[in-house]
Amino acid sequence: MPARILIVDDHEVVRQGIRTILRARPQWDVCGEAANGREAIEQTKALKPDVIIMDITMPEMSGIEATRELTKQKVPGAILIFTMHESSNLAETVREAGARGFVLKSHAARDLLDALEALIGGGTFFGPDTRKSAKPKTQANEGAMYCVGLQSGRSSDFGSNDRSWSVFGAILWCLAKISVSASDEFICWSLSSGWTA
């Protein structure tokens, strides 16, 4: 059975970007999407995903509130917080709410696949140095290289420069802020363009 993943974010371009990264794992199935915390609760109960990728700042109900409610109701499914809001107490807040980990949007290309591997394997992920899972660690840049591969067919087009890891998250943040409706091709082109220089 493929792992089932629910994507929760109020920006369509972010949900689309996550789908693009997840294509590097054809054995995983994106079973649904939600645009706010209330929809996340409804979709989680209806679809029974293995992992919920949950944004924090959303209308109607935040991701933290939805996580607390799902945890309180003991609804199955590991929750991975996916946020642009970095803070010193983020890990504590996420744990307290009942989530099993978090990934910063600015580190999506570097950390998202590893985090999902960890949660699907029954572990946790609170940063690349705190990953807990029985499964082996994946290539750190695999998600980013896969995006570039959609355009060029060659993963070598994407460099291993550490400055590149935050590019995907920055693109998603900027596009979400200006409400741009972007295609997979635009997102992937951005990764392979001068934005990584």
Secondary structure, 3 states (H helix, E strand, C coil): CCEEEEEECCCHHHHHHHHHHHCCCCCEEEEEEECCHHHHHHHHHHHCCCEEEECCCCCCCCHHHHHHHHHHCCCCCEEEEEECCCCCCHHHHHHHHCCCEEEEHHHHHHHHHHHHHHHHCCCEECCCCCCECCCCCCCCCHHHHHHHHHHHCCHHHCCCCHHHCCHHHHHHHHHHHCCCCCCHHHHHHHHHCHHHC
